Amino acid sequence: MKVTESFYMGEPLGQQHQTLAAATYNRAQLLLAHSGETSLFVPIRSMQYLAVLQAREFLFVDGMGSRVVEVAWRHFRPSERDSLDAPVPFELVFFRQDSAEVVRRLHGELRRALDQLASRHALQGAPTGQVIPFRRQRT
């Protein structure tokens, strides 16, 4: 079922360079790819936030219904890392003065929320394949 959501973004109050743990970035991209959609909605219940994940941007919205973006992680640059387990650089943009504490918590809480989403996805059953034995023909 397709759902259209609108979110509003004010003027940025600041931005800074940060890195995201490879495990979090990789899990997010994998879940997004498996969803078959351009956006993936991930509730972060412990913070009452909603993460809206897209390939090049993660938006964080107060989950209490305001629909206003409070923090954005943009311009991920996975090609700049030396290995798949190296952190991914990105631009952090914040839209509230008190975003510093929220940003600190988001790194860990997003990872936990992605892990929960992945475990629910696994419980629903991923497509399975069949292994066919290879038999050599004698000549």
CYANA upper distance limits for C-alpha pairs under 8 A (distance plus 0.5 A):
  6 SER  CA     67 ARG  CA      7.62
  7 PHE  CA     67 ARG  CA      5.42
  7 PHE  CA     68 VAL  CA      6.18
  7 PHE  CA     69 VAL  CA      7.03
  8 TYR  CA     67 ARG  CA      6.71
  8 TYR  CA     68 VAL  CA      5.24
  8 TYR  CA     69 VAL  CA      6.44
  9 MET  CA     68 VAL  CA      6.46
  9 MET  CA     69 VAL  CA      5.74
  9 MET  CA     70 GLU  CA      8.22
  9 MET  CA     95 PHE  CA      8.27
 10 GLY  CA     68 VAL  CA      8.35
 10 GLY  CA     69 VAL  CA      8.14
 10 GLY  CA     95 PHE  CA      7.08
 11 GLU  CA     95 PHE  CA      7.11
 12 PRO  CA     93 VAL  CA      6.94
 12 PRO  CA     94 PHE  CA      6.34
 12 PRO  CA     95 PHE  CA      5.33
 13 LEU  CA     93 VAL  CA      8.17
 13 LEU  CA     94 PHE  CA      6.43
 13 LEU  CA     95 PHE  CA      5.71
 13 LEU  CA     96 ARG  CA      7.09
 13 LEU  CA     97 GLN  CA      7.57
 14 GLY  CA     93 VAL  CA      6.45
 14 GLY  CA     94 PHE  CA      6.20
 14 GLY  CA     95 PHE  CA      7.75
 15 GLN  CA     91 GLU  CA      7.22
 15 GLN  CA     92 LEU  CA      5.79
 15 GLN  CA     93 VAL  CA      4.82
 15 GLN  CA     94 PHE  CA      6.71
 16 GLN  CA     91 GLU  CA      6.31
 16 GLN  CA     92 LEU  CA      5.75
 16 GLN  CA     93 VAL  CA      7.28
 17 HIS  CA     89 PRO  CA      7.62
 17 HIS  CA     90 PHE  CA      6.51
 17 HIS  CA     91 GLU  CA      5.34
 17 HIS  CA     92 LEU  CA      6.57
 18 GLN  CA     89 PRO  CA      6.27
 18 GLN  CA     90 PHE  CA      6.07
 18 GLN  CA     91 GLU  CA      6.66
 18 GLN  CA     92 LEU  CA      6.93
 19 THR  CA     87 PRO  CA      6.19
 19 THR  CA     88 VAL  CA      5.66
 19 THR  CA     89 PRO  CA      4.68
 19 THR  CA     90 PHE  CA      6.31
 20 LEU  CA     24 THR  CA      7.44
 20 LEU  CA     25 TYR  CA      7.00
 20 LEU  CA     87 PRO  CA      5.83
 20 LEU  CA     88 VAL  CA      5.62
 20 LEU  CA     89 PRO  CA      6.89
 20 LEU  CA     90 PHE  CA      7.85
 20 LEU  CA    107 HIS  CA      7.84
 21 ALA  CA     25 TYR  CA      6.86
 21 ALA  CA     85 ASP  CA      8.50
 21 ALA  CA     86 ALA  CA      7.68
 21 ALA  CA     87 PRO  CA      5.10
 21 ALA  CA     88 VAL  CA      7.01
 22 ALA  CA     26 ASN  CA      6.31
 22 ALA  CA     84 LEU  CA      7.27
 22 ALA  CA     85 ASP  CA      5.64
 22 ALA  CA     86 ALA  CA      6.03
 22 ALA  CA     87 PRO  CA      5.17
 22 ALA  CA     88 VAL  CA      6.64
 23 ALA  CA     27 ARG  CA      6.49
 23 ALA  CA     85 ASP  CA      7.41
 24 THR  CA     28 ALA  CA      6.61
 24 THR  CA    110 LEU  CA      8.09
 24 THR  CA    111 ARG  CA      5.85
 24 THR  CA    114 LEU  CA      8.20
 25 TYR  CA     29 GLN  CA      6.72
 25 TYR  CA     88 VAL  CA      7.72
 26 ASN  CA     30 LEU  CA      6.59
 27 ARG  CA     31 LEU  CA      6.64
 27 ARG  CA    114 LEU  CA      7.40
 27 ARG  CA    115 ASP  CA      8.39
 28 ALA  CA     32 LEU  CA      6.57
 28 ALA  CA     53 LEU  CA      7.96
 28 ALA  CA    114 LEU  CA      7.21
 29 GLN  CA     33 ALA  CA      6.57
 29 GLN  CA     55 ALA  CA      7.32
 30 LEU  CA     34 HIS  CA      6.67
 31 LEU  CA     35 SER  CA      6.62
 31 LEU  CA     40 LEU  CA      8.35
 31 LEU  CA    118 ALA  CA      7.60
 32 LEU  CA     36 GLY  CA      7.43
 32 LEU  CA     37 GLU  CA      7.46
 32 LEU  CA     38 THR  CA      7.89
 32 LEU  CA     39 SER  CA      7.37
 32 LEU  CA     40 LEU  CA      6.28
 32 LEU  CA     53 LEU  CA      7.85
 32 LEU  CA     54 GLN  CA      7.80
 32 LEU  CA     55 ALA  CA      8.11
 33 ALA  CA     37 GLU  CA      7.88
 35 SER  CA     40 LEU  CA      7.67
 38 THR  CA     54 GLN  CA      6.62
 38 THR  CA     55 ALA  CA      8.01
 39 SER  CA     52 VAL  CA      6.95
 39 SER  CA     53 LEU  CA      5.98
 39 SER  CA     54 GLN  CA      5.39
 39 SER  CA     55 ALA  CA      8.38
 40 LEU  CA     52 VAL  CA      6.23
 40 LEU  CA     53 LEU  CA      5.52
 40 LEU  CA     54 GLN  CA      7.16
 41 PHE  CA     50 LEU  CA      7.32
 41 PHE  CA     51 ALA  CA      6.33
 41 PHE  CA     52 VAL  CA      5.28
 41 PHE  CA     53 LEU  CA      6.89
 42 VAL  CA     50 LEU  CA      6.33
 42 VAL  CA     51 ALA  CA      5.50
 42 VAL  CA     52 VAL  CA      6.89
 42 VAL  CA     53 LEU  CA      8.04
 42 VAL  CA    113 ALA  CA      7.36
 42 VAL  CA    114 LEU  CA      7.63
 42 VAL  CA    117 LEU  CA      8.08
 43 PRO  CA     48 GLN  CA      8.06
 43 PRO  CA     49 TYR  CA      6.69
 43 PRO  CA     50 LEU  CA      5.07
 43 PRO  CA     51 ALA  CA      6.65
 43 PRO  CA     63 GLY  CA      8.28
 43 PRO  CA    113 ALA  CA      7.36
 44 ILE  CA     48 GLN  CA      6.45
 44 ILE  CA     49 TYR  CA      5.61
 44 ILE  CA     50 LEU  CA      6.23
 44 ILE  CA     51 ALA  CA      7.44
 44 ILE  CA    109 GLU  CA      7.19
 44 ILE  CA    110 LEU  CA      6.98
 44 ILE  CA    113 ALA  CA      6.16
 45 ARG  CA     49 TYR  CA      6.98
 45 ARG  CA    113 ALA  CA      8.33
 46 SER  CA    109 GLU  CA      7.81
 47 MET  CA    109 GLU  CA      8.31
 48 GLN  CA     62 ASP  CA      6.92
 48 GLN  CA     63 GLY  CA      5.44
 48 GLN  CA     64 MET  CA      7.21
 49 TYR  CA     60 PHE  CA      7.04
 49 TYR  CA     61 VAL  CA      6.08
 49 TYR  CA     62 ASP  CA      5.12
 49 TYR  CA     63 GLY  CA      4.68
 49 TYR  CA     64 MET  CA      8.01
 50 LEU  CA     60 PHE  CA      6.26
 50 LEU  CA     61 VAL  CA      5.67
 50 LEU  CA     62 ASP  CA      6.82
 50 LEU  CA     63 GLY  CA      5.68
 51 ALA  CA     58 PHE  CA      7.16
 51 ALA  CA     59 LEU  CA      6.13
 51 ALA  CA     60 PHE  CA      5.11
 51 ALA  CA     61 VAL  CA      6.91
 51 ALA  CA    110 LEU  CA      8.36
 52 VAL  CA     58 PHE  CA      6.17
 52 VAL  CA     59 LEU  CA      5.53
 52 VAL  CA     60 PHE  CA      6.87
 52 VAL  CA     61 VAL  CA      8.35
 53 LEU  CA     57 GLU  CA      6.86
 53 LEU  CA     58 PHE  CA      5.00
 53 LEU  CA     59 LEU  CA      6.96
 54 GLN  CA     58 PHE  CA      6.41
 56 ARG  CA     74 ARG  CA      6.61
 56 ARG  CA     75 HIS  CA      6.09
 56 ARG  CA     76 PHE  CA      6.26
 57 GLU  CA     72 ALA  CA      7.48
 57 GLU  CA     73 TRP  CA      6.08
 57 GLU  CA     74 ARG  CA      4.96
 57 GLU  CA     75 HIS  CA      6.91
 57 GLU  CA     76 PHE  CA      7.64
 58 PHE  CA     72 ALA  CA      6.24
 58 PHE  CA     73 TRP  CA      5.54
 58 PHE  CA     74 ARG  CA      7.03
 59 LEU  CA     69 VAL  CA      6.92
 59 LEU  CA     70 GLU  CA      8.30
 59 LEU  CA     71 VAL  CA      6.63
 59 LEU  CA     72 ALA  CA      5.04
 59 LEU  CA     73 TRP  CA      6.93
 60 PHE  CA     69 VAL  CA      6.26
 60 PHE  CA     70 GLU  CA      6.45
 60 PHE  CA     71 VAL  CA      5.72
 60 PHE  CA     72 ALA  CA      6.64
 61 VAL  CA     66 SER  CA      8.15
 61 VAL  CA     67 ARG  CA      6.61
 61 VAL  CA     68 VAL  CA      6.34
 61 VAL  CA     69 VAL  CA      5.18
 61 VAL  CA     70 GLU  CA      6.18
 61 VAL  CA     71 VAL  CA      7.77
 62 ASP  CA     66 SER  CA      6.80
 62 ASP  CA     67 ARG  CA      7.36
 62 ASP  CA     68 VAL  CA      7.46
 62 ASP  CA     69 VAL  CA      7.80
 62 ASP  CA     70 GLU  CA      7.55
 63 GLY  CA     67 ARG  CA      8.23
 69 VAL  CA     95 PHE  CA      7.74
 70 GLU  CA     94 PHE  CA      6.63
 70 GLU  CA     95 PHE  CA      5.57
 70 GLU  CA     96 ARG  CA      6.66
 70 GLU  CA     99 SER  CA      8.05
 71 VAL  CA     92 LEU  CA      7.88
 71 VAL  CA     93 VAL  CA      6.37
 71 VAL  CA     94 PHE  CA      5.07
 71 VAL  CA     95 PHE  CA      6.52
 71 VAL  CA     96 ARG  CA      8.33
 71 VAL  CA     99 SER  CA      7.83
 71 VAL  CA    103 VAL  CA      8.13
 72 ALA  CA     92 LEU  CA      6.48
 72 ALA  CA     93 VAL  CA      5.60
 72 ALA  CA     94 PHE  CA      6.85
 73 TRP  CA     90 PHE  CA      7.01
 73 TRP  CA     91 GLU  CA      6.21
 73 TRP  CA     92 LEU  CA      5.22
 73 TRP  CA     93 VAL  CA      6.77
 74 ARG  CA     90 PHE  CA      6.30
 74 ARG  CA     91 GLU  CA      5.54
 74 ARG  CA     92 LEU  CA      6.89
 74 ARG  CA     93 VAL  CA      7.97
 75 HIS  CA     90 PHE  CA      5.89
 75 HIS  CA     91 GLU  CA      6.47
 76 PHE  CA     88 VAL  CA      7.15
 76 PHE  CA     89 PRO  CA      6.43
 76 PHE  CA     90 PHE  CA      4.95
 76 PHE  CA     91 GLU  CA      7.70
 77 ARG  CA     81 ARG  CA      8.31
 77 ARG  CA     88 VAL  CA      6.63
 77 ARG  CA     89 PRO  CA      6.06
 77 ARG  CA     90 PHE  CA      6.70
 78 PRO  CA     88 VAL  CA      5.73
 78 PRO  CA     89 PRO  CA      7.49
 80 GLU  CA     88 VAL  CA      8.01
 80 GLU  CA     89 PRO  CA      8.10
 81 ARG  CA     86 ALA  CA      6.37
 81 ARG  CA     87 PRO  CA      7.39
 81 ARG  CA     88 VAL  CA      6.92
 82 ASP  CA     86 ALA  CA      7.05
 94 PHE  CA     99 SER  CA      6.90
 95 PHE  CA     99 SER  CA      8.00
 98 ASP  CA    102 VAL  CA      8.13
 99 SER  CA    103 VAL  CA      6.52
100 ALA  CA    104 ARG  CA      6.92
101 GLU  CA    105 ARG  CA      6.97
102 VAL  CA    106 LEU  CA      6.58
103 VAL  CA    107 HIS  CA      7.36
104 ARG  CA    108 GLY  CA      8.36
105 ARG  CA    109 GLU  CA      6.59
106 LEU  CA    110 LEU  CA      6.04
107 HIS  CA    111 ARG  CA      7.14
108 GLY  CA    112 ARG  CA      7.00
109 GLU  CA    113 ALA  CA      6.65
110 LEU  CA    114 LEU  CA      6.59
111 ARG  CA    115 ASP  CA      6.70
112 ARG  CA    116 GLN  CA      6.77
113 ALA  CA    117 LEU  CA      6.70
114 LEU  CA    118 ALA  CA      6.56
115 ASP  CA    119 SER  CA      6.68
116 GLN  CA    120 ARG  CA      6.80
117 LEU  CA    121 HIS  CA      6.69
118 ALA  CA    122 ALA  CA      6.68
119 SER  CA    123 LEU  CA      6.72
120 ARG  CA    124 GLN  CA      6.89
121 HIS  CA    125 GLY  CA      7.24
121 HIS  CA    126 ALA  CA      7.85
122 ALA  CA    126 ALA  CA      6.53
